[in-house]
Amino acid sequence: MQTLVEYFENIPSTHRSAILVGGITLFWLLEGAFPLFRFGYNKWKHAGTNIILTLTTIIINFLMAFVLIKSSDWAVANEFGILQWLPALPLWAFTLTGLLLLDLVGAWFVHWTEHKVKWMWRFHLIHHSDLHVDTTTANRHHPGESVFRFVFTTLAVVFAGAPMWMVFLYQSLSVALSQFNHANITLPLWLDRVLSWVLVTPNMHHVHHHYVQPYTDSNYGNIFSLWDHLFGTFTRLEHDKLVYGIDTHMEEEENGKIGSLLKIPFGQYRPPVGTKLAE
């Protein structure tokens, strides 16, 4: 365990990049060999759009990384945050507690908030507008969303009082699990039933990408499924009933081009069927 801590205390940027690229490559290959759906789409063109949006997220996170580092250093130095207030724990328990807290605020809570606050939803729906969910969808975020997700991640670090090695570990797990649970693959039902009590699986997260409510407003988790079980937002849906996308933006011409996607948050609001958010 100490070796893991030491590795993430000094993890090179090249290794963090390798996790991102390696994850996409691995799940891309698995999608080709064992696809859940055989989409009639140009996989490379689809990936190109999503990867361009991924690059905007990388740039934003790089430019603002010093804020994250300073926040973590401040919390640890001033013994602020839940981890700093707890009695001494074994390293494994300290790490698990920290990861759970970071996942709660930095992933589940911001995701839930994006579905409840209209101006945030207008940015987040770009992620939901993908009609062909696969591993590249994981980082399909509008640059505006990347900014406020970074803000919540910073709040999570301070709330948890997480040291920077833990933040790097959390971010690495978050990238890998997000690519996994968006991948166009499925798990055997018996395995999914077991894993989805602890981790977010593809079977579980694909339901979140069904095009209408209440399914879009369920299964918010990224790493741990615990929060959806705890807060009553866990839902199942058979794969043969899944339709990807968001009901207000189902036209390929609108949601498959970078220019159109970047403009969507600033256009006229379209309430989904069932009026997600009132005018």
Buried (B, 14 or more C-beta within 10 A) or exposed (E): EEEEBEBBEEBEEEBBEEBBEBBBEBBBEBBEEEBBBEBEEEBEEBBEBBBEBBEBBBEBBEEBEEBBEEBBEBBBEEEBBEBBEEEEEEEEEBBEBBBBBBBBBBBBBBBBBBBEEEEBBBBBBBBBBBBBBBBBBBBBBBBBBBBBBBEBBBBBBBBBBBBBBBBBBBBBBBBBBBBBBBBBBBBEEEEBEEBBEEBBBBBBBBBBBBBBBEBBBBBBBBBBBBBBBEBEBBBEBEEEEBEBBBBBBBEEEBBBEEEBBBEBBEEEBEEBEEEBBEE
